[in-house]
Amino acid sequence: MKTDIHPDYHMINVKMTDGTVYQTRSTWGKEGDTLQLDIDPTSHPAWTGGNQRMLDAGGQVARFNKRFGGLSLKKG
């Protein structure tokens, strides 16, 4: 194995948006630094279910069929 090619892993603190802090190993920053998160699973809509966009799949299919319904693939 080659020497001196691996990053330096050390312990850092990660501060979530709700104020909770946990420790993890990372190559980010220096030993003991705190990484302040702007978005995390407690605040992001993908995890909290907020601001979901509902798609009208039936309307999209009907619009597709209206535009391309007359086309057919006939074998000659």
Wavefront OBJ file of the C-alpha trace (Angstrom):
o trace
v 0.000 0.000 0.000
v 1.290 3.454 -0.840
v 2.213 5.712 2.055
v 1.011 9.307 2.548
v -1.893 9.117 0.059
v -4.732 8.662 2.538
v -6.491 11.707 4.004
v -6.119 12.587 7.673
v -9.251 11.466 9.537
v -9.963 13.153 12.853
v -12.905 13.798 15.194
v -15.130 16.826 14.490
v -18.424 18.057 15.939
v -21.475 18.359 13.697
v -24.138 20.853 14.835
v -27.630 20.224 13.450
v -30.166 23.001 12.787
v -32.069 22.134 15.984
v -28.913 22.639 18.060
v -28.014 19.022 18.721
v -24.347 18.171 18.367
v -22.711 14.844 17.633
v -19.169 13.735 16.956
v -17.979 11.900 13.876
v -14.786 11.211 12.006
v -14.099 13.361 8.954
v -11.428 14.832 6.725
v -13.148 18.240 6.974
v -11.475 20.947 9.049
v -9.170 20.259 11.964
v -9.485 18.095 15.071
v -12.315 19.445 17.252
v -13.782 21.894 14.660
v -17.567 22.302 14.506
v -19.422 21.876 11.210
v -22.630 23.959 11.290
v -25.332 22.438 9.059
v -27.791 24.699 7.197
v -30.005 21.812 6.079
v -30.385 18.440 7.760
v -32.999 15.666 8.057
v -34.850 17.577 10.796
v -35.480 20.626 8.590
v -35.368 19.553 4.927
v -38.754 19.087 3.170
v -37.623 15.798 1.632
v -37.557 14.263 5.127
v -40.252 16.321 6.856
v -42.900 16.045 4.099
v -43.449 19.782 3.711
v -44.174 21.588 0.439
v -44.750 18.486 -1.610
v -45.801 19.003 -5.209
v -48.646 16.788 -6.315
v -48.465 15.636 -9.921
v -51.615 15.152 -11.944
v -50.512 11.966 -13.667
v -53.924 11.395 -15.272
v -53.884 14.863 -16.791
v -50.410 14.360 -18.168
v -51.345 11.026 -19.730
v -54.488 12.517 -21.275
v -52.461 15.413 -22.694
v -49.915 12.958 -24.149
v -52.654 10.853 -25.739
v -54.291 13.970 -27.175
v -51.035 15.026 -28.824
v -49.748 11.651 -29.965
v -52.769 9.354 -29.861
v -53.207 9.353 -33.642
v -49.740 7.972 -34.264
v -49.405 4.250 -34.786
v -46.583 1.914 -35.603
v -47.731 -0.181 -38.544
v -45.618 -2.927 -40.009
v -45.383 -2.551 -43.756
l 1 2 3 4 5 6 7 8 9 10 11 12 13 14 15 16 17 18 19 20 21 22 23 24 25 26 27 28 29 30 31 32 33 34 35 36 37 38 39 40 41 42 43 44 45 46 47 48 49 50 51 52 53 54 55 56 57 58 59 60 61 62 63 64 65 66 67 68 69 70 71 72 73 74 75 76
